[in-house]
Amino acid sequence: MKSKPRICVTCGTTYEYCPKCTKDADKPVWMVAFHTEECRKVYNIIAKYNTGDVTKEDAKKELADAVTHKTKFTKPIQDKVNEIMKEEQPKAKTKKIVTEN
């Protein structure tokens, strides 16, 4: 059976994987959707963050451990990575000034 070209859902890389072929029998099943372990981990971290299963802080820690910065992600994935990794700016305290007429 011939390998079917696939596109990684996390980074958009085209790769070949055939879950029914003997040449790919020793490869993990997750290769149906992802071409590397890094892409799989990043996708799963984002999915857990989106569903509220992990906090932004926990997702940030997990991404810091999972991302090697060699992979260029698709725009939706990169946007979500940026959202998670963005440092929150402390809100400036405002004072209400009351004037009497």
Phi and psi restraints in degrees (range 20) as a CNS / XPLOR table:
assign (resid 1 and name C) (resid 2 and name N)
       (resid 2 and name CA) (resid 2 and name C) 1.0 -85.0 20.0 2
assign (resid 2 and name N) (resid 2 and name CA)
       (resid 2 and name C) (resid 3 and name N) 1.0 141.1 20.0 2
assign (resid 2 and name C) (resid 3 and name N)
       (resid 3 and name CA) (resid 3 and name C) 1.0 -65.8 20.0 2
assign (resid 3 and name N) (resid 3 and name CA)
       (resid 3 and name C) (resid 4 and name N) 1.0 139.3 20.0 2
assign (resid 3 and name C) (resid 4 and name N)
       (resid 4 and name CA) (resid 4 and name C) 1.0 -92.7 20.0 2
assign (resid 4 and name N) (resid 4 and name CA)
       (resid 4 and name C) (resid 5 and name N) 1.0 128.1 20.0 2
assign (resid 4 and name C) (resid 5 and name N)
       (resid 5 and name CA) (resid 5 and name C) 1.0 -62.1 20.0 2
assign (resid 5 and name N) (resid 5 and name CA)
       (resid 5 and name C) (resid 6 and name N) 1.0 135.4 20.0 2
assign (resid 5 and name C) (resid 6 and name N)
       (resid 6 and name CA) (resid 6 and name C) 1.0 -124.9 20.0 2
assign (resid 6 and name N) (resid 6 and name CA)
       (resid 6 and name C) (resid 7 and name N) 1.0 160.7 20.0 2
assign (resid 6 and name C) (resid 7 and name N)
       (resid 7 and name CA) (resid 7 and name C) 1.0 -122.0 20.0 2
assign (resid 7 and name N) (resid 7 and name CA)
       (resid 7 and name C) (resid 8 and name N) 1.0 123.8 20.0 2
assign (resid 7 and name C) (resid 8 and name N)
       (resid 8 and name CA) (resid 8 and name C) 1.0 -62.4 20.0 2
assign (resid 8 and name N) (resid 8 and name CA)
       (resid 8 and name C) (resid 9 and name N) 1.0 128.7 20.0 2
assign (resid 8 and name C) (resid 9 and name N)
       (resid 9 and name CA) (resid 9 and name C) 1.0 -71.3 20.0 2
assign (resid 9 and name N) (resid 9 and name CA)
       (resid 9 and name C) (resid 10 and name N) 1.0 -18.0 20.0 2
assign (resid 9 and name C) (resid 10 and name N)
       (resid 10 and name CA) (resid 10 and name C) 1.0 -92.0 20.0 2
assign (resid 10 and name N) (resid 10 and name CA)
       (resid 10 and name C) (resid 11 and name N) 1.0 -41.4 20.0 2
assign (resid 10 and name C) (resid 11 and name N)
       (resid 11 and name CA) (resid 11 and name C) 1.0 -119.3 20.0 2
assign (resid 11 and name N) (resid 11 and name CA)
       (resid 11 and name C) (resid 12 and name N) 1.0 -11.2 20.0 2
assign (resid 11 and name C) (resid 12 and name N)
       (resid 12 and name CA) (resid 12 and name C) 1.0 83.8 20.0 2
assign (resid 12 and name N) (resid 12 and name CA)
       (resid 12 and name C) (resid 13 and name N) 1.0 3.6 20.0 2
assign (resid 12 and name C) (resid 13 and name N)
       (resid 13 and name CA) (resid 13 and name C) 1.0 -67.3 20.0 2
assign (resid 13 and name N) (resid 13 and name CA)
       (resid 13 and name C) (resid 14 and name N) 1.0 136.9 20.0 2
assign (resid 13 and name C) (resid 14 and name N)
       (resid 14 and name CA) (resid 14 and name C) 1.0 -87.5 20.0 2
assign (resid 14 and name N) (resid 14 and name CA)
       (resid 14 and name C) (resid 15 and name N) 1.0 133.3 20.0 2
assign (resid 14 and name C) (resid 15 and name N)
       (resid 15 and name CA) (resid 15 and name C) 1.0 -148.8 20.0 2
assign (resid 15 and name N) (resid 15 and name CA)
       (resid 15 and name C) (resid 16 and name N) 1.0 168.7 20.0 2
assign (resid 15 and name C) (resid 16 and name N)
       (resid 16 and name CA) (resid 16 and name C) 1.0 -112.7 20.0 2
assign (resid 16 and name N) (resid 16 and name CA)
       (resid 16 and name C) (resid 17 and name N) 1.0 136.5 20.0 2
assign (resid 16 and name C) (resid 17 and name N)
       (resid 17 and name CA) (resid 17 and name C) 1.0 -158.8 20.0 2
assign (resid 17 and name N) (resid 17 and name CA)
       (resid 17 and name C) (resid 18 and name N) 1.0 132.3 20.0 2
assign (resid 17 and name C) (resid 18 and name N)
       (resid 18 and name CA) (resid 18 and name C) 1.0 -130.7 20.0 2
assign (resid 18 and name N) (resid 18 and name CA)
       (resid 18 and name C) (resid 19 and name N) 1.0 106.3 20.0 2
assign (resid 18 and name C) (resid 19 and name N)
       (resid 19 and name CA) (resid 19 and name C) 1.0 -64.4 20.0 2
assign (resid 19 and name N) (resid 19 and name CA)
       (resid 19 and name C) (resid 20 and name N) 1.0 -17.0 20.0 2
assign (resid 19 and name C) (resid 20 and name N)
       (resid 20 and name CA) (resid 20 and name C) 1.0 -100.0 20.0 2
assign (resid 20 and name N) (resid 20 and name CA)
       (resid 20 and name C) (resid 21 and name N) 1.0 -6.3 20.0 2
assign (resid 20 and name C) (resid 21 and name N)
       (resid 21 and name CA) (resid 21 and name C) 1.0 -86.7 20.0 2
assign (resid 21 and name N) (resid 21 and name CA)
       (resid 21 and name C) (resid 22 and name N) 1.0 144.0 20.0 2
assign (resid 21 and name C) (resid 22 and name N)
       (resid 22 and name CA) (resid 22 and name C) 1.0 -65.5 20.0 2
assign (resid 22 and name N) (resid 22 and name CA)
       (resid 22 and name C) (resid 23 and name N) 1.0 -31.7 20.0 2
assign (resid 22 and name C) (resid 23 and name N)
       (resid 23 and name CA) (resid 23 and name C) 1.0 -67.0 20.0 2
assign (resid 23 and name N) (resid 23 and name CA)
       (resid 23 and name C) (resid 24 and name N) 1.0 -22.3 20.0 2
assign (resid 23 and name C) (resid 24 and name N)
       (resid 24 and name CA) (resid 24 and name C) 1.0 -109.5 20.0 2
assign (resid 24 and name N) (resid 24 and name CA)
       (resid 24 and name C) (resid 25 and name N) 1.0 8.0 20.0 2
assign (resid 24 and name C) (resid 25 and name N)
       (resid 25 and name CA) (resid 25 and name C) 1.0 -61.5 20.0 2
assign (resid 25 and name N) (resid 25 and name CA)
       (resid 25 and name C) (resid 26 and name N) 1.0 -29.3 20.0 2
assign (resid 25 and name C) (resid 26 and name N)
       (resid 26 and name CA) (resid 26 and name C) 1.0 -89.0 20.0 2
assign (resid 26 and name N) (resid 26 and name CA)
       (resid 26 and name C) (resid 27 and name N) 1.0 -0.2 20.0 2
assign (resid 26 and name C) (resid 27 and name N)
       (resid 27 and name CA) (resid 27 and name C) 1.0 -88.1 20.0 2
assign (resid 27 and name N) (resid 27 and name CA)
       (resid 27 and name C) (resid 28 and name N) 1.0 152.0 20.0 2
assign (resid 27 and name C) (resid 28 and name N)
       (resid 28 and name CA) (resid 28 and name C) 1.0 -68.4 20.0 2
assign (resid 28 and name N) (resid 28 and name CA)
       (resid 28 and name C) (resid 29 and name N) 1.0 149.9 20.0 2
assign (resid 28 and name C) (resid 29 and name N)
       (resid 29 and name CA) (resid 29 and name C) 1.0 -64.5 20.0 2
assign (resid 29 and name N) (resid 29 and name CA)
       (resid 29 and name C) (resid 30 and name N) 1.0 -28.5 20.0 2
assign (resid 29 and name C) (resid 30 and name N)
       (resid 30 and name CA) (resid 30 and name C) 1.0 -61.6 20.0 2
assign (resid 30 and name N) (resid 30 and name CA)
       (resid 30 and name C) (resid 31 and name N) 1.0 -12.8 20.0 2
assign (resid 30 and name C) (resid 31 and name N)
       (resid 31 and name CA) (resid 31 and name C) 1.0 -67.0 20.0 2
assign (resid 31 and name N) (resid 31 and name CA)
       (resid 31 and name C) (resid 32 and name N) 1.0 -5.4 20.0 2
assign (resid 31 and name C) (resid 32 and name N)
       (resid 32 and name CA) (resid 32 and name C) 1.0 -62.2 20.0 2
assign (resid 32 and name N) (resid 32 and name CA)
       (resid 32 and name C) (resid 33 and name N) 1.0 -32.9 20.0 2
assign (resid 32 and name C) (resid 33 and name N)
       (resid 33 and name CA) (resid 33 and name C) 1.0 -116.6 20.0 2
assign (resid 33 and name N) (resid 33 and name CA)
       (resid 33 and name C) (resid 34 and name N) 1.0 -23.2 20.0 2
assign (resid 33 and name C) (resid 34 and name N)
       (resid 34 and name CA) (resid 34 and name C) 1.0 -128.5 20.0 2
assign (resid 34 and name N) (resid 34 and name CA)
       (resid 34 and name C) (resid 35 and name N) 1.0 142.8 20.0 2
assign (resid 34 and name C) (resid 35 and name N)
       (resid 35 and name CA) (resid 35 and name C) 1.0 -92.8 20.0 2
assign (resid 35 and name N) (resid 35 and name CA)
       (resid 35 and name C) (resid 36 and name N) 1.0 -16.9 20.0 2
assign (resid 35 and name C) (resid 36 and name N)
       (resid 36 and name CA) (resid 36 and name C) 1.0 -137.8 20.0 2
assign (resid 36 and name N) (resid 36 and name CA)
       (resid 36 and name C) (resid 37 and name N) 1.0 162.6 20.0 2
assign (resid 36 and name C) (resid 37 and name N)
       (resid 37 and name CA) (resid 37 and name C) 1.0 -62.8 20.0 2
assign (resid 37 and name N) (resid 37 and name CA)
       (resid 37 and name C) (resid 38 and name N) 1.0 -37.3 20.0 2
assign (resid 37 and name C) (resid 38 and name N)
       (resid 38 and name CA) (resid 38 and name C) 1.0 -59.6 20.0 2
assign (resid 38 and name N) (resid 38 and name CA)
       (resid 38 and name C) (resid 39 and name N) 1.0 -46.5 20.0 2
assign (resid 38 and name C) (resid 39 and name N)
       (resid 39 and name CA) (resid 39 and name C) 1.0 -62.1 20.0 2
assign (resid 39 and name N) (resid 39 and name CA)
       (resid 39 and name C) (resid 40 and name N) 1.0 -40.3 20.0 2
assign (resid 39 and name C) (resid 40 and name N)
       (resid 40 and name CA) (resid 40 and name C) 1.0 -63.3 20.0 2
assign (resid 40 and name N) (resid 40 and name CA)
       (resid 40 and name C) (resid 41 and name N) 1.0 -46.2 20.0 2
assign (resid 40 and name C) (resid 41 and name N)
       (resid 41 and name CA) (resid 41 and name C) 1.0 -62.5 20.0 2
assign (resid 41 and name N) (resid 41 and name CA)
       (resid 41 and name C) (resid 42 and name N) 1.0 -45.5 20.0 2
assign (resid 41 and name C) (resid 42 and name N)
       (resid 42 and name CA) (resid 42 and name C) 1.0 -60.3 20.0 2
assign (resid 42 and name N) (resid 42 and name CA)
       (resid 42 and name C) (resid 43 and name N) 1.0 -46.2 20.0 2
assign (resid 42 and name C) (resid 43 and name N)
       (resid 43 and name CA) (resid 43 and name C) 1.0 -59.4 20.0 2
assign (resid 43 and name N) (resid 43 and name CA)
       (resid 43 and name C) (resid 44 and name N) 1.0 -45.0 20.0 2
assign (resid 43 and name C) (resid 44 and name N)
       (resid 44 and name CA) (resid 44 and name C) 1.0 -66.8 20.0 2
assign (resid 44 and name N) (resid 44 and name CA)
       (resid 44 and name C) (resid 45 and name N) 1.0 -37.0 20.0 2
assign (resid 44 and name C) (resid 45 and name N)
       (resid 45 and name CA) (resid 45 and name C) 1.0 -63.7 20.0 2
assign (resid 45 and name N) (resid 45 and name CA)
       (resid 45 and name C) (resid 46 and name N) 1.0 -45.5 20.0 2
assign (resid 45 and name C) (resid 46 and name N)
       (resid 46 and name CA) (resid 46 and name C) 1.0 -63.8 20.0 2
assign (resid 46 and name N) (resid 46 and name CA)
       (resid 46 and name C) (resid 47 and name N) 1.0 -40.3 20.0 2
assign (resid 46 and name C) (resid 47 and name N)
       (resid 47 and name CA) (resid 47 and name C) 1.0 -62.3 20.0 2
assign (resid 47 and name N) (resid 47 and name CA)
       (resid 47 and name C) (resid 48 and name N) 1.0 -43.1 20.0 2
assign (resid 47 and name C) (resid 48 and name N)
       (resid 48 and name CA) (resid 48 and name C) 1.0 -65.4 20.0 2
assign (resid 48 and name N) (resid 48 and name CA)
       (resid 48 and name C) (resid 49 and name N) 1.0 -37.8 20.0 2
assign (resid 48 and name C) (resid 49 and name N)
       (resid 49 and name CA) (resid 49 and name C) 1.0 -66.0 20.0 2
assign (resid 49 and name N) (resid 49 and name CA)
       (resid 49 and name C) (resid 50 and name N) 1.0 -44.9 20.0 2
assign (resid 49 and name C) (resid 50 and name N)
       (resid 50 and name CA) (resid 50 and name C) 1.0 -63.4 20.0 2
assign (resid 50 and name N) (resid 50 and name CA)
       (resid 50 and name C) (resid 51 and name N) 1.0 -32.0 20.0 2
assign (resid 50 and name C) (resid 51 and name N)
       (resid 51 and name CA) (resid 51 and name C) 1.0 -90.9 20.0 2
assign (resid 51 and name N) (resid 51 and name CA)
       (resid 51 and name C) (resid 52 and name N) 1.0 -1.7 20.0 2
assign (resid 51 and name C) (resid 52 and name N)
       (resid 52 and name CA) (resid 52 and name C) 1.0 81.3 20.0 2
assign (resid 52 and name N) (resid 52 and name CA)
       (resid 52 and name C) (resid 53 and name N) 1.0 11.4 20.0 2
assign (resid 52 and name C) (resid 53 and name N)
       (resid 53 and name CA) (resid 53 and name C) 1.0 -75.2 20.0 2
assign (resid 53 and name N) (resid 53 and name CA)
       (resid 53 and name C) (resid 54 and name N) 1.0 -21.2 20.0 2
assign (resid 53 and name C) (resid 54 and name N)
       (resid 54 and name CA) (resid 54 and name C) 1.0 -133.7 20.0 2
assign (resid 54 and name N) (resid 54 and name CA)
       (resid 54 and name C) (resid 55 and name N) 1.0 151.2 20.0 2
assign (resid 54 and name C) (resid 55 and name N)
       (resid 55 and name CA) (resid 55 and name C) 1.0 -78.1 20.0 2
assign (resid 55 and name N) (resid 55 and name CA)
       (resid 55 and name C) (resid 56 and name N) 1.0 168.7 20.0 2
assign (resid 55 and name C) (resid 56 and name N)
       (resid 56 and name CA) (resid 56 and name C) 1.0 -60.6 20.0 2
assign (resid 56 and name N) (resid 56 and name CA)
       (resid 56 and name C) (resid 57 and name N) 1.0 -40.7 20.0 2
assign (resid 56 and name C) (resid 57 and name N)
       (resid 57 and name CA) (resid 57 and name C) 1.0 -63.6 20.0 2
assign (resid 57 and name N) (resid 57 and name CA)
       (resid 57 and name C) (resid 58 and name N) 1.0 -43.2 20.0 2
assign (resid 57 and name C) (resid 58 and name N)
       (resid 58 and name CA) (resid 58 and name C) 1.0 -67.1 20.0 2
assign (resid 58 and name N) (resid 58 and name CA)
       (resid 58 and name C) (resid 59 and name N) 1.0 -41.2 20.0 2
assign (resid 58 and name C) (resid 59 and name N)
       (resid 59 and name CA) (resid 59 and name C) 1.0 -62.2 20.0 2
assign (resid 59 and name N) (resid 59 and name CA)
       (resid 59 and name C) (resid 60 and name N) 1.0 -39.4 20.0 2
assign (resid 59 and name C) (resid 60 and name N)
       (resid 60 and name CA) (resid 60 and name C) 1.0 -62.2 20.0 2
assign (resid 60 and name N) (resid 60 and name CA)
       (resid 60 and name C) (resid 61 and name N) 1.0 -43.5 20.0 2
assign (resid 60 and name C) (resid 61 and name N)
       (resid 61 and name CA) (resid 61 and name C) 1.0 -63.5 20.0 2
assign (resid 61 and name N) (resid 61 and name CA)
       (resid 61 and name C) (resid 62 and name N) 1.0 -45.1 20.0 2
assign (resid 61 and name C) (resid 62 and name N)
       (resid 62 and name CA) (resid 62 and name C) 1.0 -63.6 20.0 2
assign (resid 62 and name N) (resid 62 and name CA)
       (resid 62 and name C) (resid 63 and name N) 1.0 -42.3 20.0 2
assign (resid 62 and name C) (resid 63 and name N)
       (resid 63 and name CA) (resid 63 and name C) 1.0 -64.4 20.0 2
assign (resid 63 and name N) (resid 63 and name CA)
       (resid 63 and name C) (resid 64 and name N) 1.0 -39.4 20.0 2
assign (resid 63 and name C) (resid 64 and name N)
       (resid 64 and name CA) (resid 64 and name C) 1.0 -60.0 20.0 2
assign (resid 64 and name N) (resid 64 and name CA)
       (resid 64 and name C) (resid 65 and name N) 1.0 -35.1 20.0 2
assign (resid 64 and name C) (resid 65 and name N)
       (resid 65 and name CA) (resid 65 and name C) 1.0 -79.2 20.0 2
assign (resid 65 and name N) (resid 65 and name CA)
       (resid 65 and name C) (resid 66 and name N) 1.0 -29.9 20.0 2
assign (resid 65 and name C) (resid 66 and name N)
       (resid 66 and name CA) (resid 66 and name C) 1.0 -90.3 20.0 2
assign (resid 66 and name N) (resid 66 and name CA)
       (resid 66 and name C) (resid 67 and name N) 1.0 -31.1 20.0 2
assign (resid 66 and name C) (resid 67 and name N)
       (resid 67 and name CA) (resid 67 and name C) 1.0 -90.7 20.0 2
assign (resid 67 and name N) (resid 67 and name CA)
       (resid 67 and name C) (resid 68 and name N) 1.0 130.0 20.0 2
assign (resid 67 and name C) (resid 68 and name N)
       (resid 68 and name CA) (resid 68 and name C) 1.0 -97.9 20.0 2
assign (resid 68 and name N) (resid 68 and name CA)
       (resid 68 and name C) (resid 69 and name N) 1.0 -4.8 20.0 2
assign (resid 68 and name C) (resid 69 and name N)
       (resid 69 and name CA) (resid 69 and name C) 1.0 67.8 20.0 2
assign (resid 69 and name N) (resid 69 and name CA)
       (resid 69 and name C) (resid 70 and name N) 1.0 12.3 20.0 2
assign (resid 69 and name C) (resid 70 and name N)
       (resid 70 and name CA) (resid 70 and name C) 1.0 -95.9 20.0 2
assign (resid 70 and name N) (resid 70 and name CA)
       (resid 70 and name C) (resid 71 and name N) 1.0 -19.0 20.0 2
assign (resid 70 and name C) (resid 71 and name N)
       (resid 71 and name CA) (resid 71 and name C) 1.0 -93.3 20.0 2
assign (resid 71 and name N) (resid 71 and name CA)
       (resid 71 and name C) (resid 72 and name N) 1.0 134.1 20.0 2
assign (resid 71 and name C) (resid 72 and name N)
       (resid 72 and name CA) (resid 72 and name C) 1.0 -102.0 20.0 2
assign (resid 72 and name N) (resid 72 and name CA)
       (resid 72 and name C) (resid 73 and name N) 1.0 120.0 20.0 2
assign (resid 72 and name C) (resid 73 and name N)
       (resid 73 and name CA) (resid 73 and name C) 1.0 -88.7 20.0 2
assign (resid 73 and name N) (resid 73 and name CA)
       (resid 73 and name C) (resid 74 and name N) 1.0 162.4 20.0 2
assign (resid 73 and name C) (resid 74 and name N)
       (resid 74 and name CA) (resid 74 and name C) 1.0 -65.0 20.0 2
assign (resid 74 and name N) (resid 74 and name CA)
       (resid 74 and name C) (resid 75 and name N) 1.0 160.0 20.0 2
assign (resid 74 and name C) (resid 75 and name N)
       (resid 75 and name CA) (resid 75 and name C) 1.0 -56.4 20.0 2
assign (resid 75 and name N) (resid 75 and name CA)
       (resid 75 and name C) (resid 76 and name N) 1.0 -47.6 20.0 2
assign (resid 75 and name C) (resid 76 and name N)
       (resid 76 and name CA) (resid 76 and name C) 1.0 -62.2 20.0 2
assign (resid 76 and name N) (resid 76 and name CA)
       (resid 76 and name C) (resid 77 and name N) 1.0 -38.3 20.0 2
assign (resid 76 and name C) (resid 77 and name N)
       (resid 77 and name CA) (resid 77 and name C) 1.0 -69.1 20.0 2
assign (resid 77 and name N) (resid 77 and name CA)
       (resid 77 and name C) (resid 78 and name N) 1.0 -45.3 20.0 2
assign (resid 77 and name C) (resid 78 and name N)
       (resid 78 and name CA) (resid 78 and name C) 1.0 -63.0 20.0 2
assign (resid 78 and name N) (resid 78 and name CA)
       (resid 78 and name C) (resid 79 and name N) 1.0 -39.1 20.0 2
assign (resid 78 and name C) (resid 79 and name N)
       (resid 79 and name CA) (resid 79 and name C) 1.0 -60.8 20.0 2
assign (resid 79 and name N) (resid 79 and name CA)
       (resid 79 and name C) (resid 80 and name N) 1.0 -41.8 20.0 2
assign (resid 79 and name C) (resid 80 and name N)
       (resid 80 and name CA) (resid 80 and name C) 1.0 -70.6 20.0 2
assign (resid 80 and name N) (resid 80 and name CA)
       (resid 80 and name C) (resid 81 and name N) 1.0 -39.4 20.0 2
assign (resid 80 and name C) (resid 81 and name N)
       (resid 81 and name CA) (resid 81 and name C) 1.0 -60.1 20.0 2
assign (resid 81 and name N) (resid 81 and name CA)
       (resid 81 and name C) (resid 82 and name N) 1.0 -45.1 20.0 2
assign (resid 81 and name C) (resid 82 and name N)
       (resid 82 and name CA) (resid 82 and name C) 1.0 -60.9 20.0 2
assign (resid 82 and name N) (resid 82 and name CA)
       (resid 82 and name C) (resid 83 and name N) 1.0 -41.8 20.0 2
assign (resid 82 and name C) (resid 83 and name N)
       (resid 83 and name CA) (resid 83 and name C) 1.0 -60.7 20.0 2
assign (resid 83 and name N) (resid 83 and name CA)
       (resid 83 and name C) (resid 84 and name N) 1.0 -44.5 20.0 2
assign (resid 83 and name C) (resid 84 and name N)
       (resid 84 and name CA) (resid 84 and name C) 1.0 -69.1 20.0 2
assign (resid 84 and name N) (resid 84 and name CA)
       (resid 84 and name C) (resid 85 and name N) 1.0 -41.8 20.0 2
assign (resid 84 and name C) (resid 85 and name N)
       (resid 85 and name CA) (resid 85 and name C) 1.0 -81.2 20.0 2
assign (resid 85 and name N) (resid 85 and name CA)
       (resid 85 and name C) (resid 86 and name N) 1.0 -13.4 20.0 2
assign (resid 85 and name C) (resid 86 and name N)
       (resid 86 and name CA) (resid 86 and name C) 1.0 -63.4 20.0 2
assign (resid 86 and name N) (resid 86 and name CA)
       (resid 86 and name C) (resid 87 and name N) 1.0 132.5 20.0 2
assign (resid 86 and name C) (resid 87 and name N)
       (resid 87 and name CA) (resid 87 and name C) 1.0 -76.4 20.0 2
assign (resid 87 and name N) (resid 87 and name CA)
       (resid 87 and name C) (resid 88 and name N) 1.0 132.0 20.0 2
assign (resid 87 and name C) (resid 88 and name N)
       (resid 88 and name CA) (resid 88 and name C) 1.0 -76.5 20.0 2
assign (resid 88 and name N) (resid 88 and name CA)
       (resid 88 and name C) (resid 89 and name N) 1.0 131.1 20.0 2
assign (resid 88 and name C) (resid 89 and name N)
       (resid 89 and name CA) (resid 89 and name C) 1.0 -84.9 20.0 2
assign (resid 89 and name N) (resid 89 and name CA)
       (resid 89 and name C) (resid 90 and name N) 1.0 130.3 20.0 2
assign (resid 89 and name C) (resid 90 and name N)
       (resid 90 and name CA) (resid 90 and name C) 1.0 -63.1 20.0 2
assign (resid 90 and name N) (resid 90 and name CA)
       (resid 90 and name C) (resid 91 and name N) 1.0 140.3 20.0 2
assign (resid 90 and name C) (resid 91 and name N)
       (resid 91 and name CA) (resid 91 and name C) 1.0 -74.4 20.0 2
assign (resid 91 and name N) (resid 91 and name CA)
       (resid 91 and name C) (resid 92 and name N) 1.0 134.4 20.0 2
assign (resid 91 and name C) (resid 92 and name N)
       (resid 92 and name CA) (resid 92 and name C) 1.0 -72.2 20.0 2
assign (resid 92 and name N) (resid 92 and name CA)
       (resid 92 and name C) (resid 93 and name N) 1.0 139.3 20.0 2
assign (resid 92 and name C) (resid 93 and name N)
       (resid 93 and name CA) (resid 93 and name C) 1.0 -79.0 20.0 2
assign (resid 93 and name N) (resid 93 and name CA)
       (resid 93 and name C) (resid 94 and name N) 1.0 135.4 20.0 2
assign (resid 93 and name C) (resid 94 and name N)
       (resid 94 and name CA) (resid 94 and name C) 1.0 -114.1 20.0 2
assign (resid 94 and name N) (resid 94 and name CA)
       (resid 94 and name C) (resid 95 and name N) 1.0 145.0 20.0 2
assign (resid 94 and name C) (resid 95 and name N)
       (resid 95 and name CA) (resid 95 and name C) 1.0 -111.8 20.0 2
assign (resid 95 and name N) (resid 95 and name CA)
       (resid 95 and name C) (resid 96 and name N) 1.0 138.7 20.0 2
assign (resid 95 and name C) (resid 96 and name N)
       (resid 96 and name CA) (resid 96 and name C) 1.0 -89.7 20.0 2
assign (resid 96 and name N) (resid 96 and name CA)
       (resid 96 and name C) (resid 97 and name N) 1.0 124.1 20.0 2
assign (resid 96 and name C) (resid 97 and name N)
       (resid 97 and name CA) (resid 97 and name C) 1.0 -98.6 20.0 2
assign (resid 97 and name N) (resid 97 and name CA)
       (resid 97 and name C) (resid 98 and name N) 1.0 125.0 20.0 2
assign (resid 97 and name C) (resid 98 and name N)
       (resid 98 and name CA) (resid 98 and name C) 1.0 -108.2 20.0 2
assign (resid 98 and name N) (resid 98 and name CA)
       (resid 98 and name C) (resid 99 and name N) 1.0 127.7 20.0 2
assign (resid 98 and name C) (resid 99 and name N)
       (resid 99 and name CA) (resid 99 and name C) 1.0 -115.8 20.0 2
assign (resid 99 and name N) (resid 99 and name CA)
       (resid 99 and name C) (resid 100 and name N) 1.0 143.8 20.0 2
assign (resid 99 and name C) (resid 100 and name N)
       (resid 100 and name CA) (resid 100 and name C) 1.0 -105.2 20.0 2
assign (resid 100 and name N) (resid 100 and name CA)
       (resid 100 and name C) (resid 101 and name N) 1.0 140.4 20.0 2
